[in-house]
């Protein structure tokens, strides 16, 4: 205690010593230094903590607002990407269904081939739009894919370990391969279909060629579709993965594609352009809508239940985010994509009622748009989502473009194929 007092008193004048003498001592080599021991009271400590917390709180608040700004800047791009992918996956699902009809040599569906060919015409323009968005992401004009940011990769070990696969050049090469491959298969399938119209009655060369081409396409598609779903959708959440994701995305595009075939066929039939399409054809399409909706729900539940039950942090966070921030949409899409189709199409008679199929089809398409929305938005805008001008304008733009491309394509060939060996069976398809 005494030592402390002496130490703290080294700079003080003692009785009989004036300030001038003290300065002389300092000039003789005694250095006066501030004490390392500061006086702390409850008041000063509280003030220091308050100043520190205000500084930290201000920094945290600034970071929060900056993060919010980035999310809102991302929102128009994300809304554009949602609509672009949704309308792109519809003709892709139709192309798969079309190839299955050829590979299976189905006898009920040839009268619908021209409708399928018209819808698949959107694959090329839709794919180009998707590719342009991906290129703009690679040029950092938007921030949809966080792994494209070099700073993020540098500070994130998980993404850095995936950089051999998730890098912009390889990503764009794969995207071009997917889109180009699908567009080429579609081109040759439709070209052979048109050539079959002009072939001799007994010449099945182009039919057999399409049979082989369809089988090859289905093999190509099953690989590229899974990789596409990883690249275009799952890599938006680069820390998360699911082995069921490729099948899950496929189920959504397949049921949406079949639904679009039914809607376009019913519309053309109502305008008198498809007199050879009867209620039995619509009934079969509605059966596929019903069955594939159940298949989609099976995959949705399987993926959700297994991840939620295992409760592994790096996996379950995907669903926690969607339930907490997108709960209405996340569970609402299950109602639209499962309960509505099951309840409305369970009765066999309802599958033959055109307006009933149209109503169900519109609900299914809305539900699968929400499905794509929930897959993309949480990873790109987080909790800063709302359905606004960017979503509405994107939907209207792609709806108009889709209708223009599809119906323009439908005018370029007769709506009934010729020389198909199963055509007579399809025209007289009744049960």
C-alpha positions in Angstrom: 0.0 0.0 0.0 2.8 2.3 0.9 4.7 1.4 -2.2 1.7 2.1 -4.2 1.2 5.5 -2.6 4.9 6.3 -3.2 4.7 5.3 -6.8 1.6 7.4 -7.4 3.2 10.3 -5.5 6.4 10.4 -7.6 5.0 13.2 -9.6 3.7 15.3 -6.7 5.5 18.2 -4.9 6.3 17.4 -1.3 6.0 20.0 1.5 8.8 22.5 1.1 9.4 21.6 -2.6 8.1 24.0 -5.1 7.1 23.1 -8.7 10.3 24.7 -10.2 12.6 22.3 -8.2 10.5 19.4 -9.3 10.9 20.4 -12.9 14.6 20.7 -12.4 14.7 17.1 -11.0 12.8 16.0 -14.1 15.2 17.7 -16.3 18.1 15.9 -14.6 16.9 12.6 -15.8 13.7 11.7 -13.9 11.0 11.0 -16.4 7.4 11.5 -15.4 5.1 8.9 -17.0 1.4 8.5 -16.6 0.4 5.8 -14.2 -0.6 2.4 -15.7 -3.3 2.1 -13.1 -6.4 4.0 -14.0 -9.1 4.9 -11.5 -12.1 2.7 -12.2 -15.5 3.3 -10.6 -18.9 1.8 -11.4 -19.7 4.9 -13.2 -16.7 5.0 -15.4 -16.9 1.2 -16.1 -20.6 1.6 -17.1 -19.7 4.5 -19.4 -16.9 2.6 -21.1 -19.0 -0.5 -21.6 -21.8 1.7 -23.0 -19.4 3.4 -25.5 -18.0 0.0 -26.5 -21.4 -1.6 -26.9 -22.7 1.4 -28.9 -19.7 1.0 -31.2 -20.2 -2.7 -31.6 -23.9 -2.3 -31.9 -23.5 0.4 -34.6 -21.1 -1.8 -36.6 -23.6 -4.8 -36.3 -26.5 -2.6 -37.3 -24.5 -1.3 -40.3 -23.7 -4.8 -41.4 -27.3 -5.8 -41.0 -28.5 -2.9 -43.2 -25.8 -3.7 -45.8 -26.8 -7.3 -45.9 -30.5 -6.3 -46.2 -29.5 -4.0 -49.1 -27.8 -6.8 -50.9 -30.8 -9.0 -50.5 -33.1 -6.4 -51.9 -30.8 -5.8 -54.8 -30.8 -9.5 -55.5 -34.6 -9.7 -55.4 -35.4 -8.6 -59.0 -32.7 -11.0 -60.4 -34.0 -13.8 -58.2 -37.6 -13.2 -59.3 -36.5 -13.2 -63.0 -34.6 -16.5 -62.4 -37.6 -18.1 -60.7 -39.9 -17.3 -63.6 -37.3 -18.2 -66.2 -36.6 -21.6 -64.7 -40.3 -22.4 -64.1 -41.2 -21.8 -67.7 -38.1 -23.6 -68.9 -38.8 -26.8 -66.9 -42.3 -27.1 -68.4 -41.2 -27.9 -72.0 -38.4 -29.9 -70.7 -40.9 -32.1 -68.9 -42.9 -32.3 -72.0 -39.9 -33.4 -74.1 -39.3 -36.3 -71.7 -42.9 -37.3 -71.9 -42.8 -37.1 -75.7 -39.6 -39.3 -75.8 -41.3 -41.8 -73.5 -44.2 -42.2 -75.9 -41.9 -43.0 -78.7 -39.6 -45.3 -76.7 -42.7 -47.2 -75.2 -44.4 -47.2 -78.6 -47.6 -45.9 -76.9 -50.7 -46.3 -78.9 -53.0 -43.7 -77.2 -50.9 -40.6 -77.6 -49.9 -39.9 -81.3 -52.8 -37.5 -81.8 -51.2 -35.3 -79.1 -47.7 -35.4 -80.6 -48.0 -32.0 -82.4 -49.1 -30.4 -79.1 -46.1 -31.8 -77.4 -43.8 -30.6 -80.3 -45.2 -27.1 -80.1 -44.7 -26.8 -76.3 -41.1 -28.1 -76.6 -40.3 -25.3 -79.0 -39.8 -23.1 -76.0 -36.7 -25.1 -74.9 -34.3 -23.2 -77.0 -35.4 -19.6 -76.3 -36.0 -20.5 -72.7 -32.7 -22.2 -72.4 -30.9 -19.2 -73.9 -32.5 -16.9 -71.4 -31.4 -19.1 -68.5 -27.8 -19.2 -69.9 -27.7 -15.5 -70.2 -28.7 -15.1 -66.6 -26.0 -17.6 -65.6 -23.3 -15.7 -67.6 -24.3 -12.4 -66.0 -23.9 -14.1 -62.6 -20.5 -15.2 -63.6 -19.6 -11.6 -64.6 -20.8 -10.5 -61.1 -23.6 -8.4 -62.4 -25.8 -10.2 -59.9 -25.1 -12.2 -56.8 -27.5 -15.2 -57.2 -24.7 -17.8 -56.7 -22.6 -16.9 -53.7 -19.9 -19.4 -54.6 -19.1 -17.2 -57.6 -17.7 -14.5 -55.3 -13.9 -15.0 -54.9 -13.9 -13.4 -51.4 -16.5 -15.8 -50.2 -14.6 -18.8 -51.6 -11.4 -17.6 -50.0 -13.0 -17.4 -46.5 -15.2 -20.5 -46.8 -13.5 -23.9 -46.5 -16.6 -25.9 -47.6 -17.0 -23.9 -50.8 -13.3 -23.9 -51.4 -13.2 -27.7 -51.3 -15.9 -27.8 -54.0 -14.2 -25.2 -56.3 -13.0 -27.9 -58.6 -16.6 -28.4 -59.6 -18.2 -25.1 -58.6 -16.2 -22.7 -60.7 -17.6 -20.3 -63.3 -15.9 -21.6 -66.5 -16.8 -25.3 -65.8 -20.2 -24.3 -64.6 -21.0 -22.4 -67.9 -19.6 -25.3 -70.0 -21.9 -27.7 -68.3 -24.9 -25.4 -68.7 -24.2 -25.1 -72.4 -23.9 -28.8 -72.7 -27.3 -29.4 -70.9 -29.2 -26.8 -72.8 -27.6 -27.5 -76.2 -28.0 -31.2 -75.8 -31.7 -31.0 -75.0 -32.3 -28.5 -77.8 -30.5 -30.7 -80.3 -32.5 -33.8 -79.3 -35.7 -31.9 -79.6 -34.7 -30.5 -83.0 -34.0 -34.0 -84.5 -37.1 -35.6 -82.9 -39.4 -33.0 -84.4 -37.6 -33.0 -87.7 -38.0 -36.8 -88.1 -41.6 -36.5 -87.1 -42.2 -34.0 -89.9 -40.3 -36.1 -92.4 -42.5 -39.1 -91.4 -45.5 -37.1 -92.6 -44.1 -37.0 -96.1 -42.8 -40.6 -96.2 -44.3 -43.5 -98.1 -47.1 -45.3 -96.3 -45.0 -48.4 -95.6 -41.8 -46.5 -94.9 -41.2 -46.5 -91.1 -37.5 -45.4 -91.3 -38.1 -42.1 -89.5 -40.4 -43.7 -86.9 -37.7 -46.2 -86.1 -35.1 -43.4 -86.0 -37.1 -41.5 -83.5 -37.6 -44.7 -81.4 -33.8 -45.0 -81.1 -33.2 -41.3 -80.7 -35.8 -41.2 -77.9 -34.1 -44.1 -76.0 -30.8 -42.3 -76.3 -32.3 -39.0 -75.2 -33.7 -40.6 -72.1 -30.3 -41.9 -71.1 -28.7 -38.5 -71.7 -31.5 -36.7 -69.9 -31.4 -38.8 -66.7 -27.8 -37.8 -66.2 -27.9 -34.2 -67.3 -31.2 -33.4 -65.5 -29.7 -34.4 -62.2 -26.5 -32.4 -62.8 -28.6 -29.5 -64.0 -30.6 -29.5 -60.8 -27.4 -29.5 -58.7 -26.0 -26.7 -60.7 -28.9 -24.4 -61.4 -30.8 -24.8 -58.1 -28.9 -26.7 -55.4 -25.6 -24.7 -55.8 -27.6 -21.6 -54.7 -27.1 -23.2 -51.2 -23.5 -24.4 -51.7 -23.3 -25.8 -48.1 -26.3 -28.1 -48.5 -26.9 -31.2 -50.6 -29.5 -33.9 -51.1 -29.2 -37.1 -53.0 -32.9 -37.0 -53.8 -32.8 -33.4 -55.3 -32.4 -34.4 -58.9 -35.5 -36.7 -58.7 -37.4 -34.0 -56.8 -36.8 -31.4 -59.5 -37.6 -33.9 -62.2 -41.0 -34.8 -60.6 -41.9 -31.2 -60.6 -41.0 -30.5 -64.2 -42.7 -33.8 -65.3 -46.1 -33.1 -63.7 -46.0 -29.5 -64.8 -45.2 -30.6 -68.4 -48.0 -33.1 -68.5 -50.4 -30.5 -67.1 -49.4 -28.0 -69.8 -50.1 -30.7 -72.5 -53.6 -31.1 -71.0 -54.3 -27.4 -70.9 -53.2 -26.7 -74.4 -55.0 -29.7 -75.8 -58.3 -28.7 -74.1 -58.0 -25.2 -75.3 -57.3 -26.2 -79.0 -60.1 -28.8 -78.7 -62.5 -26.2 -77.5 -61.6 -24.0 -80.5 -62.2 -26.9 -82.9 -58.6 -27.6 -83.9 -58.3 -31.0 -82.3 -61.6 -32.9 -83.2 -59.7 -36.2 -83.0 -58.8 -35.7 -79.3 -61.6 -37.2 -77.2 -62.4 -37.4 -73.5 -60.4 -40.6 -73.1 -57.2 -38.8 -74.1 -57.9 -36.1 -71.6 -58.7 -38.8 -69.0 -55.3 -40.4 -69.5 -53.5 -37.0 -69.2 -55.4 -36.4 -66.0 -54.4 -39.8 -64.7 -50.8 -38.8 -65.3 -51.4 -35.5 -63.5 -52.9 -37.4 -60.6 -50.1 -40.0 -60.4 -47.2 -37.7 -60.8 -48.6 -35.3 -58.2 -48.5 -38.2 -55.7 -45.0 -39.1 -56.9 -43.8 -35.5 -56.3 -45.3 -35.6 -52.9 -43.6 -38.9 -52.1 -40.2 -37.4 -53.0 -40.9 -34.1 -51.1 -41.8 -36.1 -48.0 -38.9 -38.5 -48.3 -36.4 -35.7 -48.6 -38.0 -33.6 -45.8 -38.6 -36.4 -43.4 -35.2 -38.0 -43.6 -33.3 -34.7 -43.2 -35.6 -33.4 -40.5 -35.5 -36.6 -38.4 -31.8 -37.0 -38.6 -31.4 -33.4 -37.6 -27.8 -33.0 -38.9 -27.1 -29.2 -38.6 -25.6 -28.7 -42.1 -28.6 -30.5 -43.7 -31.6 -29.5 -41.6 -30.8 -25.7 -41.9 -32.1 -25.8 -45.4 -35.6 -26.7 -44.1 -35.4 -24.6 -41.0 -34.9 -21.5 -43.1 -37.8 -22.3 -45.3 -40.2 -23.2 -42.5 -39.3 -20.1 -40.4 -39.2 -17.5 -43.2 -41.4 -19.2 -45.9 -43.7 -21.3 -43.8 -46.9 -20.4 -45.6 -45.4 -21.0 -49.1 -43.5 -24.1 -48.0 -46.5 -26.0 -46.6 -49.0 -24.2 -49.0 -47.3 -25.7 -52.0 -47.9 -29.2 -50.6 -51.6 -28.4 -50.4 -51.7 -27.1 -54.0 -49.5 -29.9 -55.4 -50.9 -32.8 -53.5 -54.2 -32.3 -51.7 -55.9 -30.5 -54.6 -55.0 -32.9 -57.4 -55.8 -35.9 -55.2 -59.2 -34.6 -54.1 -60.2 -33.2 -57.5 -58.9 -36.0 -59.7 -59.5 -39.1 -57.6 -62.9 -39.6 -59.2 -62.5 -41.2 -62.6 -65.5 -39.3 -64.0 -64.0 -35.9 -63.0 -61.0 -36.7 -65.2 -63.3 -36.5 -68.3 -64.7 -33.1 -67.4 -62.6 -30.6 -69.2 -63.2 -27.6 -67.1 -62.4 -29.7 -64.0 -59.1 -30.7 -65.5 -58.3 -27.1 -66.4 -59.1 -25.9 -62.9 -56.9 -28.6 -61.4 -54.1 -27.9 -63.9 -54.0 -24.2 -63.0 -53.7 -25.1 -59.3 -50.9 -27.5 -60.1 -49.0 -24.9 -62.1 -49.4 -22.3 -59.4 -48.2 -24.8 -56.8 -45.1 -25.7 -58.8 -44.3 -22.1 -59.4 -44.3 -21.7 -55.6 -42.1 -24.8 -55.4 -39.5 -23.2 -57.6 -39.9 -19.9 -55.7 -39.2 -21.7 -52.4 -36.2 -23.5 -53.8 -34.5 -20.3 -55.1 -35.6 -17.3 -53.0 -34.3 -18.3 -49.5 -30.8 -18.8 -50.8 -30.8 -15.5 -52.8 -32.9 -13.0 -50.7 -33.2 -14.7 -47.4 -36.0 -13.4 -45.2 -36.4 -10.2 -47.4 -39.0 -11.8 -49.7 -42.3 -10.4 -50.7 -44.4 -10.9 -53.8 -44.1 -7.6 -55.6 -43.6 -5.9 -58.9 -40.5 -8.0 -59.9 -42.4 -11.3 -59.5 -45.5 -10.1 -61.3 -43.6 -8.5 -64.2 -41.4 -11.6 -64.6 -44.4 -13.9 -64.6 -46.3 -11.8 -67.2 -43.2 -11.5 -69.4 -42.5 -15.2 -69.5 -46.2 -16.2 -69.8 -46.5 -14.0 -72.9 -43.2 -15.3 -74.4 -44.2 -18.9 -73.7 -47.6 -18.5 -75.3 -46.1 -16.7 -78.3 -43.4 -19.3 -78.9 -45.7 -22.3 -78.4 -48.6 -21.2 -80.5 -46.3 -19.9 -83.2 -44.7 -23.3 -83.4 -48.1 -25.0 -83.6 -48.9 -23.1 -86.8 -45.9 -24.5 -88.7 -47.2 -28.0 -89.1 -50.5 -29.9 -89.3 -51.9 -30.6 -85.9 -52.3 -34.3 -86.7 -49.3 -36.5 -87.5 -49.3 -38.8 -90.5 -47.8 -42.2 -91.2 -47.4 -43.0 -87.6 -48.1 -46.8 -87.2 -50.2 -46.2 -84.1 -52.2 -43.3 -85.5 -55.4 -45.3 -86.1 -55.3 -46.8 -82.7 -54.9 -43.3 -81.2 -57.8 -41.8 -83.2 -60.1 -44.6 -82.0 -58.9 -44.6 -78.4 -62.0 -45.0 -76.3 -62.8 -46.7 -73.0 
